[in-house]
Amino acid sequence: MLYKLVSRLDRQIFQNMVISLQDQGVMGGRISDLGIPVYALGMQPGRPNPLPFLRLVSLLRRQRPQILQTWLYHADLVGLLAGRLAGVPAIVWNLRCSEMQPADFSRGLSLITWMLARLSPWPQAILANSLAGRRDHERLGYRQPRWAIIPNGFDVDLFHPCTHDCADSRRDLGLPGTVPLIGLVARFHPMKDHANFLAAAAHLHKLRPEVNFVLVGQGVDTANIDLLNQINAMGLADCVHLMGERRDIAAITQILDLATSASAYGEGFPNAIGEAMACGVPCVVTAVGDSAYLVGETGEVVPPRDPAALAAAWQKILSLSDAKRQTLGRLARQRIVAHFSLDQVVRQYERFYLELASASKQPD
């Protein structure tokens, strides 16, 4: 979402730079290709070092941004402290998830979130991409008088319904040409609950052995022995396709008959579901974060950690006639175009930033 945002902000009004606490990561090069400066501070997890922090303060003093928008917990803490030392007029935190589980918090991260809750009145605003994210962080103790809720936005020109022979596209990707395909685009992480997805797949496989399943995301490949063992134990080796991390998500999503989120917790406003809806693909989601709000009346919502319910919802949509399933997909795309297109969401960010800059403007 950061990449999408900086690629569309009006450059006659906004000048951007991106600072990574560690290295440039996967997205740094793509952001640099937009002509936007990307700085990497080189912080090492678990190895406290004041020098990268001091470089950040120095960089902010030189660049003198009107707004410092931080993304995710570590950046919220480091950015708040460095921004205040550098005299940045407006600092905004950005929350991208809803309720997390204690098992996902190391001792260090638990301490950081505890500190953030107590420091939460200090930034000029907190932005969240979901109503659930705000609610769950307020339960953690976040206290901030100014909140903004801006959902993720979706590129409806890149993500659109398949306009050619999808069977050929499937074969090009090494997937079966005509069988029903159910897809999950998600990194391998407990919150994404691949175990729930596979258990649901095993349920459906008994009823619909012709259905195949596509898993895409970081860590979702044949090098993941735990995942392979789960697939083999459930007798799904012949119908589950592990595609790993991909750049051609739009092409893969377009050829699905059904997209899903199997998440157990933590979702804010799931990108993969919005992208599938923009492609005209019906969706089944678990009731986590703002997933149900995103799907609306265009798909099915089931409880988390309930593979039987997930499989039943898949079966319900797959049992529809082609015409009815296409109508669901068409309504899903219309919902994204009407409410969550990238251009609309970027305009929301622009209005928010302009209001914040105006409210915090300081004389030179």
VOGU-3710 file (C-alpha; in Angstrom, 3 decimals, decimal comma):
1> mlyklvsrld> 0,000/0,000/0,000  2,925/2,354/0,649  4,199/1,746/-2,885  0,740/2,303/-4,356  0,278/5,481/-2,338  3,548/7,184/-3,267  3,084/6,173/-6,910  -0,179/8,146/-7,116  0,199/11,148/-4,786  0,022/14,430/-6,699
11> rqifqnmvis> 3,660/15,414/-7,228  2,748/19,032/-7,831  1,669/19,181/-4,190  3,527/16,376/-2,389  7,222/15,528/-2,312  7,992/12,125/-0,813  10,941/10,282/0,584  10,907/6,826/2,161  13,127/5,759/5,059  13,571/2,098/5,965
21> lqdqgvmggr> 14,781/1,228/9,443  16,698/-1,775/8,097  17,516/-2,338/4,404  15,553/-1,468/1,273  13,777/-4,826/1,304  11,560/-6,096/-1,476  9,819/-2,800/-2,225  12,695/-0,329/-1,918  13,898/-0,787/-5,481  10,414/-0,422/-6,906
31> isdlgipvya> 9,883/2,798/-4,952  13,258/4,124/-6,125  12,202/3,383/-9,708  9,400/5,906/-9,207  12,039/8,600/-8,699  11,404/8,733/-4,943  14,477/8,754/-2,669  14,755/5,679/-0,448  17,093/5,715/2,553  18,069/2,578/4,492
41> lgmqpgrpnp> 19,288/3,086/8,076  20,704/-0,433/8,506  19,286/-1,153/11,946  19,855/-4,745/13,073  17,035/-6,552/14,922  18,051/-7,371/18,473  21,245/-5,324/18,236  20,692/-1,873/19,746  22,880/0,735/18,075  22,365/4,488/18,485
51> lpflrlvsll> 24,107/5,406/15,218  21,202/4,570/12,824  18,842/6,493/15,111  21,149/9,523/15,071  21,377/9,278/11,269  17,587/9,367/11,141  17,451/12,492/13,307  20,113/14,130/11,114  18,277/13,178/7,917  14,996/14,609/9,202
61> rrqrpqilqt> 16,710/17,836/10,233  18,219/18,208/6,757  15,072/17,351/4,821  12,669/19,222/7,138  9,471/17,328/6,236  6,156/18,840/7,247  4,756/15,376/7,975  6,440/12,185/9,141  4,163/9,206/8,454  5,422/6,061/10,203
71> wlyhadlvgl> 4,306/2,532/9,253  4,139/-0,356/11,751  5,100/-0,601/15,404  8,903/-0,275/15,360  8,734/2,676/12,986  6,017/4,297/15,112  8,282/4,298/18,159  11,544/5,214/16,438  9,850/7,796/14,216  8,065/9,464/17,125
81> lagrlagvpa> 11,276/9,921/19,111  13,433/10,939/16,149  10,744/13,195/14,702  10,304/15,101/17,948  14,070/15,539/18,336  14,281/16,775/14,732  11,375/19,177/15,197  9,037/17,630/12,617  5,736/19,595/12,866  3,392/16,608/12,391
91> ivwnlrcsem> 3,964/12,927/13,152  1,364/10,308/12,190  1,347/6,641/13,133  -0,081/4,100/10,700  -1,736/0,896/11,954  -2,089/-1,927/9,425  -3,519/-4,781/11,502  -6,275/-5,595/13,958  -5,986/-7,740/17,081  -2,783/-9,776/17,268
101> qpadfsrgls> -2,110/-12,849/19,385  0,386/-12,913/22,282  2,335/-15,673/20,534  3,201/-13,227/17,747  4,776/-10,758/20,145  8,362/-11,235/21,205  9,314/-9,723/24,540  10,743/-6,764/22,666  7,638/-6,186/20,558  5,396/-6,568/23,587
111> litwmlarls> 7,408/-3,849/25,306  7,188/-1,629/22,216  3,393/-1,920/21,969  3,107/-1,239/25,711  5,188/1,904/25,244  3,240/2,960/22,159  -0,050/2,718/24,014  1,278/5,128/26,628  2,854/7,440/24,062  -0,193/7,393/21,784
121> pwpqailans> -1,323/10,964/22,674  2,028/12,309/21,397  1,651/12,011/17,592  -0,634/14,522/15,912  -2,846/11,706/14,591  -3,126/7,949/14,184  -4,210/6,533/10,854  -5,588/3,001/10,544  -6,637/1,046/7,486  -9,562/-0,593/9,282
131> lagrrdherl> -12,210/0,139/11,874  -11,219/-3,108/13,567  -7,635/-1,869/13,812  -8,698/1,261/15,675  -11,028/-0,658/17,978  -8,460/-3,301/18,885  -5,667/-0,797/19,515  -7,915/1,280/21,724  -8,410/-1,900/23,729  -4,611/-2,065/24,050
141> gyrqprwaii> -4,711/1,385/25,601  -4,109/3,663/22,621  -5,488/7,106/23,452  -5,428/9,622/20,635  -7,970/12,389/20,028  -7,476/12,381/16,242  -7,981/9,161/14,310  -8,288/8,724/10,555  -9,591/5,540/8,915  -8,433/5,169/5,314
151> pngfdvdlfh> -8,855/1,700/3,775  -6,463/0,041/1,394  -7,019/1,015/-2,233  -6,975/-1,215/-5,291  -5,699/-0,597/-8,793  -8,780/-1,444/-10,854  -6,842/-1,062/-14,107  -4,244/-3,658/-13,111  -6,714/-5,940/-11,310  -9,600/-6,581/-13,688
161> pcthdcadsr> -11,591/-9,601/-14,910  -9,901/-12,044/-17,260  -10,332/-10,787/-20,829  -8,763/-13,727/-22,697  -8,704/-17,519/-22,585  -8,251/-18,252/-18,889  -7,629/-21,934/-19,560  -4,556/-20,988/-21,611  -3,415/-18,617/-18,874  -3,738/-21,385/-16,314
171> rdlglpgtvp> -1,626/-23,735/-18,394  0,989/-20,989/-18,848  1,207/-20,801/-15,064  1,441/-24,567/-14,741  -2,103/-24,932/-13,408  -4,967/-27,164/-14,590  -6,814/-25,611/-17,503  -10,502/-26,123/-16,722  -10,971/-27,464/-13,187  -12,371/-25,159/-10,461
181> liglvarfhp> -9,583/-23,248/-8,699  -9,745/-21,827/-5,162  -6,910/-19,464/-4,257  -5,322/-18,099/-1,107  -2,786/-15,289/-1,522  -1,040/-14,889/1,846  2,412/-15,176/3,352  3,046/-18,204/5,560  2,238/-16,946/9,056  -0,001/-18,219/11,872
191> mkdhanflaa> -2,423/-15,309/11,440  -3,093/-16,381/7,837  -4,000/-19,875/9,131  -2,971/-22,089/6,239  -3,878/-25,048/8,466  -7,495/-23,855/8,430  -7,377/-23,507/4,650  -5,958/-27,018/4,176  -8,439/-28,582/6,599  -11,264/-26,915/4,650
201> aahlhklrpe> -9,713/-28,148/1,409  -9,725/-31,689/2,793  -13,447/-31,312/3,647  -14,274/-30,075/0,153  -12,050/-32,628/-1,543  -14,314/-35,405/-0,302  -17,309/-33,756/-1,989  -15,600/-32,190/-5,000  -12,397/-34,085/-5,797  -12,043/-32,161/-9,056
211> vnfvlvgqgv> -11,422/-28,832/-7,251  -7,797/-27,650/-7,103  -6,248/-25,200/-4,649  -3,656/-22,499/-5,310  -1,432/-21,092/-2,541  0,645/-18,003/-3,256  2,875/-16,012/-0,924  6,161/-15,729/0,895  7,113/-19,076/2,430  4,370/-20,938/0,570
221> dtanidllnq> 6,580/-23,150/-1,586  8,146/-26,596/-1,717  10,946/-25,510/0,619  8,375/-25,275/3,421  8,578/-28,788/4,846  5,924/-28,196/7,519  3,448/-27,080/4,870  4,297/-30,020/2,609  3,798/-32,417/5,495  0,343/-30,958/6,214
231> inamgladcv> -0,653/-31,258/2,560  0,539/-34,859/2,298  -1,068/-35,873/5,593  -4,428/-34,625/4,323  -4,128/-36,430/0,988  -4,056/-33,191/-1,002  -0,709/-33,541/-2,772  -2,316/-33,924/-6,208  -4,616/-30,894/-5,969  -2,695/-28,222/-4,048
241> hlmgerrdia> -0,328/-26,003/-6,020  2,384/-24,076/-4,149  3,469/-21,033/-6,142  5,585/-19,157/-3,608  6,138/-15,416/-3,725  5,118/-13,940/-7,083  5,070/-10,594/-8,858  2,256/-11,576/-11,266  -0,515/-11,613/-8,642  -3,034/-9,992/-10,995
251> aitqildlat> -2,553/-12,700/-13,625  -2,933/-15,457/-11,027  -5,959/-13,890/-9,346  -7,806/-13,427/-12,637  -7,885/-17,179/-13,325  -9,385/-18,183/-9,968  -12,981/-19,306/-9,635  -13,005/-18,364/-5,971  -10,635/-16,420/-3,698  -10,501/-16,748/0,042
261> sasaygegfp> -9,058/-15,510/3,304  -8,669/-18,160/5,989  -7,160/-15,823/8,582  -7,514/-16,544/12,291  -6,791/-12,994/13,510  -4,822/-9,856/12,764  -6,257/-8,834/9,399  -6,877/-5,148/8,904  -8,191/-4,544/5,394  -6,939/-7,503/3,307
271> naigeamacg> -5,297/-6,538/0,033  -5,629/-9,972/-1,547  -9,410/-9,986/-1,134  -9,849/-6,487/-2,551  -7,658/-7,420/-5,517  -9,697/-10,568/-6,152  -12,930/-8,587/-6,007  -11,504/-6,096/-8,506  -10,824/-9,090/-10,781  -14,485/-10,092/-10,547
281> vpcvvtavgd> -13,700/-13,178/-8,452  -16,210/-14,086/-5,704  -14,677/-14,286/-2,228  -15,143/-16,230/0,988  -13,549/-14,643/4,056  -13,280/-15,248/7,758  -14,818/-12,639/10,056  -11,490/-11,048/10,997  -10,652/-7,340/10,822  -12,703/-5,474/8,228
291> saylvgetge> -12,939/-8,466/5,856  -16,725/-8,766/6,180  -17,160/-5,032/5,534  -14,934/-5,236/2,462  -16,858/-8,146/0,926  -20,296/-6,789/1,818  -23,080/-8,702/0,077  -20,852/-9,948/-2,740  -19,423/-13,031/-1,008  -19,583/-15,241/2,054
301> vvpprdpaal> -18,311/-14,652/5,599  -17,563/-17,486/8,030  -16,130/-17,692/11,566  -12,343/-18,023/11,881  -10,794/-21,406/12,710  -13,843/-23,284/11,394  -12,743/-25,347/8,375  -16,137/-27,031/7,991  -17,839/-23,632/7,672  -15,157/-22,451/5,239
311> aaawqkilsl> -15,578/-25,529/3,072  -19,382/-25,180/3,148  -19,139/-21,571/1,961  -16,809/-22,607/-0,874  -19,247/-25,327/-1,862  -22,149/-22,870/-1,772  -20,504/-20,523/-4,263  -19,076/-23,268/-6,479  -22,564/-24,828/-6,670  -24,041/-21,665/-8,180
321> sdakrqtlgr> -24,679/-21,570/-11,880  -21,991/-19,910/-13,984  -24,314/-16,953/-14,535  -24,975/-16,442/-10,815  -21,313/-16,795/-9,926  -20,403/-14,267/-12,617  -23,033/-11,893/-11,212  -21,427/-12,156/-7,766  -18,057/-11,387/-9,305  -19,443/-8,435/-11,222
331> larqrivahf> -21,013/-7,016/-8,040  -17,711/-7,513/-6,208  -15,827/-5,481/-8,806  -18,499/-2,779/-8,775  -18,110/-2,501/-4,999  -14,347/-2,009/-5,309  -14,677/0,519/-8,125  -17,371/2,457/-6,264  -15,759/2,566/-2,818  -12,151/1,345/-2,723
341> sldqvvrqye> -10,404/2,215/-5,971  -6,809/3,313/-5,530  -7,439/6,800/-6,900  -10,252/7,402/-4,398  -8,128/6,189/-1,495  -5,138/8,306/-2,558  -7,395/11,378/-2,628  -8,378/10,570/0,975  -4,699/10,464/1,947  -4,094/13,769/0,150
351> rfylelasas> -6,940/15,520/1,978  -5,755/14,093/5,288  -2,154/15,206/4,734  -3,180/18,709/3,626  -5,418/19,164/6,664  -2,655/17,902/8,955  -0,010/20,146/7,376  -2,284/23,158/7,649  -3,122/22,454/11,292  0,523/22,005/12,288
361> kqpd> 2,119/24,673/10,110  4,894/26,492/11,859  6,646/29,725/10,793  10,184/29,373/9,430
//
